[in-house]
Amino acid sequence: MNSFSNKLKIFNDPIYGFVSLPYEIIFDLIDHPYFQRLRRIKQLGLTNLVYPGALHTRFHHAMGAMHLMGQAIDVIRSKGHEITEEEAAGVTIAILLHDIG
């Protein structure tokens, strides 16, 4: 049995709602301490001191960017351009990890 089938495959994004994880390796990357560190880095700096509801972290940003990349891949494919699963996985992982440092 695939271990990915036992792991949660969706997350609740504050902007995009429920977003699914497209590849098994994405779950493992998100679970890594280097990626989890992004939860403590604020995307908006000190804005949340003035606007208490304005809390957006690099973690949220990376997850949203991954979701948007999935949508971009779908649109490009719908226009007749060939994108292999390997290419789609590669750019999805790249966008997910772009803020790791």
VOBALO-140485 format. One line per field, with one value per atom (N, C-alpha, C): x, y, z; chain; residue in three letters. Coordinates in steps of 0.001 Angstrom, whole numbers, always signed. Example, Ala and Ser with C-alpha at 12.3 -4.5 7.8 and 13.67 -1.06 7.14 Angstrom:
VOBALO-140485
px: [+13190:+12300:+13200:+12850:+13670:+12900];
py: [-5690:-4500:-3300:-2250:-1060:+30];
pz: [+7800:+7800:+7800:+7080:+7140:+7870];
chain: [A:A:A:A:A:A];
resn: [ALA:ALA:ALA:SER:SER:SER];
end
This chain:
VOBALO-140485
px: [+843:+0:+879:+500:+1233:+1086:+2204:+2147:+1475:+1499:+864:-645:-1228:-2678:-3120:-2195:-2523:-2288:-1742:-1439:-2489:-2706:-3648:-3166:-4018:-3628:-4159:-4882:-5402:-5067:-5049:-4876:-5822:-6110:-7026:-6204:-6161:-5411:-6316:-5788:-6636:-7162:-6507:-6937:-7668:-7114:-7646:-8564:-8764:-9633:-8914:-9655:-9062:-8249:-6987:-6047:-5445:-5420:-4867:-3385:-2679:-1265:-1150:-551:-586:+365:+1422:+2427:+2805:+3122:+3456:+4645:+5637:+6849:+6558:+5515:+5167:+4882:+4162:+3844:+5132:+6069:+7332:+8147:+8126:+8849:+8232:+6909:+6221:+6473:+6605:+6814:+8244:+9153:+10556:+10716:+11604:+11811:+12210:+12960:+13337:+12106:+11142:+9923:+9027:+8939:+8111:+8601:+9879:+10458:+9764:+9241:+8566:+7317:+6773:+5592:+5926:+7204:+7615:+8108:+8149:+8632:+7434:+7229:+6069:+6321:+5335:+5402:+5151:+4374:+3963:+4722:+5794:+6578:+5783:+5732:+5055:+3626:+3097:+1745:+709:+920:-71:-172:+783:+694:-344:-514:-1510:-2848:-2773:-3961:-3884:-4480:-4333:-4720:-5601:-6005:-5055:-4065:-3143:-1958:-2210:-1139:-948:+186:+494:+1969:+2245:+3624:+4199:+5494:+6148:+5597:+5159:+4535:+3255:+2370:+1142:+1464:+2440:+2832:+3303:+4154:+4684:+3572:+2659:+1561:+626:+359:-474:+197:+1505:+2252:+2209:+2301:+2210:+836:-201:-1560:-1706:-1200:-1285:-476:+641:+1426:+621:-101:-957:-2007:-2595:-3584:-2927:-1732:-1023:-699:-266:+23:-1243:-2360:-3626:-4016:-3848:-4194:-3279:-1989:-1038:-1365:-1672:-2042:-3342:-4298:-5583:-5430:-4344:-4087:-3315:-3127:-2520:-1022:-412:+1031:+1282:+2278:+2589:+3520:+3082:+3898:+3865:+5023:+5082:+4838:+4500:+4305:+5603:+6719:+8012:+8268:+7964:+8126:+7169:+5922:+4942:+5364:+5837:+6304:+7508:+8418:+9623:+9312:+8445:+8137:+7283:+6452:+5639:+6536:+7507:+8454:+9308:+9729:+10550:+9805:+8541:+7781:+7497:+7279:+7031:+8248:+9430:+10662:+11364:+10751:+11463:+11851:+11233:+11571:+12366:+12773:+13476:+14769:+15432:+16625:+17829];
py: [-1192:+0:+1243:+2226:+3479:+4278:+4724:+5478:+6830:+7368:+8661:+8580:+7426:+7281:+7425:+7247:+7392:+8810:+9677:+11039:+11996:+13081:+14101:+14750:+14826:+15315:+16710:+17317:+18658:+19536:+20835:+21775:+22936:+23658:+24794:+26069:+26689:+27920:+29110:+30148:+31287:+32070:+31979:+32713:+31816:+30644:+29784:+28676:+28564:+27513:+26176:+25102:+23770:+23513:+23175:+22952:+21558:+20797:+19442:+19442:+18472:+18299:+17384:+17870:+17111:+15921:+15916:+14850:+14377:+13111:+12511:+13217:+13556:+14166:+15532:+16207:+17521:+17410:+16381:+16193:+16052:+15269:+15062:+16349:+17144:+18418:+19390:+19463:+20354:+19926:+18635:+18093:+18316:+18707:+18885:+20131:+20077:+21226:+22517:+22428:+23639:+24335:+23556:+24160:+24646:+23885:+24276:+25583:+25874:+27121:+28333:+28182:+29284:+29743:+28901:+29290:+30438:+30585:+31614:+32894:+32919:+34102:+34840:+36069:+36843:+37426:+37299:+37850:+39358:+39839:+41235:+42070:+41546:+42313:+42631:+43906:+44331:+44798:+44570:+45009:+44473:+43258:+42677:+43432:+44297:+45112:+46217:+46687:+47716:+47083:+46025:+45300:+43868:+43601:+42294:+41095:+41275:+40172:+39915:+40775:+40663:+39777:+38505:+37562:+36659:+36789:+35996:+35624:+34338:+33887:+33422:+33202:+32639:+31247:+30536:+29226:+29377:+30306:+30556:+30955:+31821:+32314:+31168:+30304:+29191:+28221:+27943:+27028:+27627:+28921:+29591:+29634:+29870:+29880:+28505:+27446:+26091:+25861:+26328:+26186:+26931:+28156:+28945:+28310:+27683:+26989:+25837:+25128:+24050:+24581:+25722:+26323:+26767:+27339:+27777:+26591:+25497:+24286:+23800:+23810:+23380:+24265:+25578:+26503:+26295:+26147:+25930:+24633:+23586:+22308:+22445:+23214:+23367:+24122:+24851:+25578:+24732:+23450:+22523:+22328:+22938:+22773:+21521:+20778:+19544:+19827:+19436:+19518:+18124:+17508:+16158:+16216:+15083:+15021:+15348:+14945:+15242:+16748:+17426:+18886:+19580:+19119:+19718:+19544:+18360:+18116:+18997:+19138:+19943:+21406:+22012:+23429:+23622:+22637:+22723:+22687:+21797:+21720:+22986:+23491:+24709:+25895:+26070:+27205:+27023:+25796:+25529:+25895:+25602:+25795:+27118:+28019:+29239:+30153:+30029:+30878:+30152:+28933:+28151:+28844:+29470:+30228:+29502];
pz: [+0:+0:+0:-744:-853:+442:+1013:+2267:+2077:+861:+595:+786:+529:+666:+2114:+3059:+4472:+4985:+4143:+4557:+4015:+4730:+4316:+3020:+2026:+712:+397:+1329:+1107:+2302:+2078:+3175:+2950:+4004:+3940:+3879:+2713:+2511:+2832:+3525:+3889:+2686:+1544:+354:-639:-929:-1985:-1506:-206:+317:+334:+89:+131:-1130:-923:-2019:-1837:-2913:-2826:-3183:-2651:-2949:-4166:-5253:-6503:-6583:-5789:-5878:-4481:-4370:-3079:-2414:-3197:-2637:-2010:-2466:-1917:-423:-23:+1401:+2202:+1696:+2408:+2487:+1431:+1442:+2445:+2481:+3413:+4853:+5071:+6409:+6926:+6059:+6439:+7328:+8321:+9213:+8488:+7401:+6658:+6085:+5638:+5105:+6240:+7313:+8455:+9078:+8934:+9427:+8807:+7590:+6904:+7651:+8520:+9310:+10259:+10632:+11591:+10925:+9594:+8884:+8301:+8760:+8318:+6928:+6086:+4730:+4747:+5703:+5739:+6768:+7306:+8268:+9525:+9881:+11105:+10864:+9690:+9336:+10307:+10811:+11724:+13051:+13365:+14577:+14411:+13182:+12892:+12511:+11717:+11257:+11795:+12944:+13595:+12724:+11778:+10927:+9773:+9611:+8481:+8842:+8942:+9231:+8023:+7389:+6203:+6298:+6308:+6464:+5132:+5116:+3932:+3632:+4673:+4489:+3668:+4091:+3334:+1901:+1760:+432:-464:+62:-736:-1128:-211:-514:-1560:-1449:-2447:-3812:-3818:-5079:-5740:-4939:-5482:-6112:-5450:-5978:-7306:-7357:-8590:-9719:-9392:-10415:-11006:-10160:-10652:-11616:-11288:-12182:-13494:-13411:-14617:-15525:-14939:-15725:-16433:-15723:-16330:-17505:-17362:-18443:-19651:-19403:-20502:-21240:-20490:-21120:-21914:-21384:-22074:-23402:-23542:-24795:-25798:-25455:-26396:-26264:-25266:-25071:-24233:-24625:-23915:-22739:-21572:-20359:-19745:-19636:-19074:-17564:-16987:-15535:-14799:-15373:-14765:-14756:-15842:-15900:-14938:-14904:-14002:-12545:-12202:-10827:-10513:-11471:-11258:-10991:-11805:-11586:-10336:-10013:-8791:-7554:-7566:-6448:-6381:-7534:-7564:-6963:-7344:-6816:-5328:-4908:-3491:-2642:-3146:-2363:-2626:-3365:-3769:-2603:-1454:-302:+784:+520:+1540:+1981:+1057:+1412:+1059];
chain: [A:A:A:A:A:A:A:A:A:A:A:A:A:A:A:A:A:A:A:A:A:A:A:A:A:A:A:A:A:A:A:A:A:A:A:A:A:A:A:A:A:A:A:A:A:A:A:A:A:A:A:A:A:A:A:A:A:A:A:A:A:A:A:A:A:A:A:A:A:A:A:A:A:A:A:A:A:A:A:A:A:A:A:A:A:A:A:A:A:A:A:A:A:A:A:A:A:A:A:A:A:A:A:A:A:A:A:A:A:A:A:A:A:A:A:A:A:A:A:A:A:A:A:A:A:A:A:A:A:A:A:A:A:A:A:A:A:A:A:A:A:A:A:A:A:A:A:A:A:A:A:A:A:A:A:A:A:A:A:A:A:A:A:A:A:A:A:A:A:A:A:A:A:A:A:A:A:A:A:A:A:A:A:A:A:A:A:A:A:A:A:A:A:A:A:A:A:A:A:A:A:A:A:A:A:A:A:A:A:A:A:A:A:A:A:A:A:A:A:A:A:A:A:A:A:A:A:A:A:A:A:A:A:A:A:A:A:A:A:A:A:A:A:A:A:A:A:A:A:A:A:A:A:A:A:A:A:A:A:A:A:A:A:A:A:A:A:A:A:A:A:A:A:A:A:A:A:A:A:A:A:A:A:A:A:A:A:A:A:A:A:A:A:A:A:A:A:A:A:A:A:A:A];
resn: [MET:MET:MET:ASN:ASN:ASN:SER:SER:SER:PHE:PHE:PHE:SER:SER:SER:ASN:ASN:ASN:LYS:LYS:LYS:LEU:LEU:LEU:LYS:LYS:LYS:ILE:ILE:ILE:PHE:PHE:PHE:ASN:ASN:ASN:ASP:ASP:ASP:PRO:PRO:PRO:ILE:ILE:ILE:TYR:TYR:TYR:GLY:GLY:GLY:PHE:PHE:PHE:VAL:VAL:VAL:SER:SER:SER:LEU:LEU:LEU:PRO:PRO:PRO:TYR:TYR:TYR:GLU:GLU:GLU:ILE:ILE:ILE:ILE:ILE:ILE:PHE:PHE:PHE:ASP:ASP:ASP:LEU:LEU:LEU:ILE:ILE:ILE:ASP:ASP:ASP:HIS:HIS:HIS:PRO:PRO:PRO:TYR:TYR:TYR:PHE:PHE:PHE:GLN:GLN:GLN:ARG:ARG:ARG:LEU:LEU:LEU:ARG:ARG:ARG:ARG:ARG:ARG:ILE:ILE:ILE:LYS:LYS:LYS:GLN:GLN:GLN:LEU:LEU:LEU:GLY:GLY:GLY:LEU:LEU:LEU:THR:THR:THR:ASN:ASN:ASN:LEU:LEU:LEU:VAL:VAL:VAL:TYR:TYR:TYR:PRO:PRO:PRO:GLY:GLY:GLY:ALA:ALA:ALA:LEU:LEU:LEU:HIS:HIS:HIS:THR:THR:THR:ARG:ARG:ARG:PHE:PHE:PHE:HIS:HIS:HIS:HIS:HIS:HIS:ALA:ALA:ALA:MET:MET:MET:GLY:GLY:GLY:ALA:ALA:ALA:MET:MET:MET:HIS:HIS:HIS:LEU:LEU:LEU:MET:MET:MET:GLY:GLY:GLY:GLN:GLN:GLN:ALA:ALA:ALA:ILE:ILE:ILE:ASP:ASP:ASP:VAL:VAL:VAL:ILE:ILE:ILE:ARG:ARG:ARG:SER:SER:SER:LYS:LYS:LYS:GLY:GLY:GLY:HIS:HIS:HIS:GLU:GLU:GLU:ILE:ILE:ILE:THR:THR:THR:GLU:GLU:GLU:GLU:GLU:GLU:GLU:GLU:GLU:ALA:ALA:ALA:ALA:ALA:ALA:GLY:GLY:GLY:VAL:VAL:VAL:THR:THR:THR:ILE:ILE:ILE:ALA:ALA:ALA:ILE:ILE:ILE:LEU:LEU:LEU:LEU:LEU:LEU:HIS:HIS:HIS:ASP:ASP:ASP:ILE:ILE:ILE:GLY:GLY:GLY];
end
